[in-house]
Every structure is written in structure tokens, then in C-alpha cells.
């Protein structure tokens, strides 16, 4: 849940700010998050064979 709430909160503040650098940063986060989510949905069976996948995913995000 924390991987969603904090980025959502910061994304709202980034959109409301006048600087565009933070908008790009958080938009990139959401694109990567969506790609991983869709990829995991279709590759759940294969991903379950890698014991450290979830740990590596948490560290990546």
C-alpha cells in the first residue's frame, strides 16, 4: 500500500507545483509501476519461480 499512497500524495503536489522536473519524475514512476503491474499479471506463473523477485522489486521501487 505504501508503494501507492506516498507516490500518489507526492504526485499530486508535483502536479500543483510550478516546476516541471518533479512532474517528469513522478510520471516516470507511474509508467514503470504500470509496466511492472501488467507484466506481473501476465507472467505470474513464471515470476513465482524466482524466489528473490519480490525482494528485488521492493528494492527497485
N, C-alpha and C positions, 0 to 999 in steps of 0.2 A: 504494500500500500504506500510505503514511503517513496518508492520509486515513481509514484504517480502524483502524490499530493504536493510534495515540495516543488518538483518541476512545474506543476500546474500553477502554483502560487507565484513562483518566480517568473513564469512566462507571462502571466497577467501584468505583473509590474514592468516587465521588459517591454511589453506592447504599449503600455501607457507612458513610458519614458520617451524622451526626445531622441535619444541615441539609438542608432540602428545596429550597432555592433552586438548588443545583447539580444536583439531580435533574431539575428542570424544564428547566434549560438544556440538559443533555445529551440528555434525551428529545426536546426540540425539534430538536436537531441530527440525531438519528436519523430522525425523521419527515421532515424536509426532505431528508435524504440518500436515504431510500427513495423519496420522491416524484420526485426527480430521476432516480434509477436506473430506476424503472418508466417514467417519461416518456421517457427516452432510449432505452429498449428499443423502445418503440413508434414513436418519432419519429426513429430513427437516420438514415433517408434524408433527412429534411428538415433535421435538425441538421447534417449533413455539408456543407450549402451555406453555412453561416455560418463563415467562416474564424477568427474570434476567439472562437467559442463555448467552446472548451476552455480558453483563457486566462481568459475571464470566469468560467467555472465554478470554476477553481482559485482565482482571487481571491475569489470569493464564499464558498467554503468556507474 
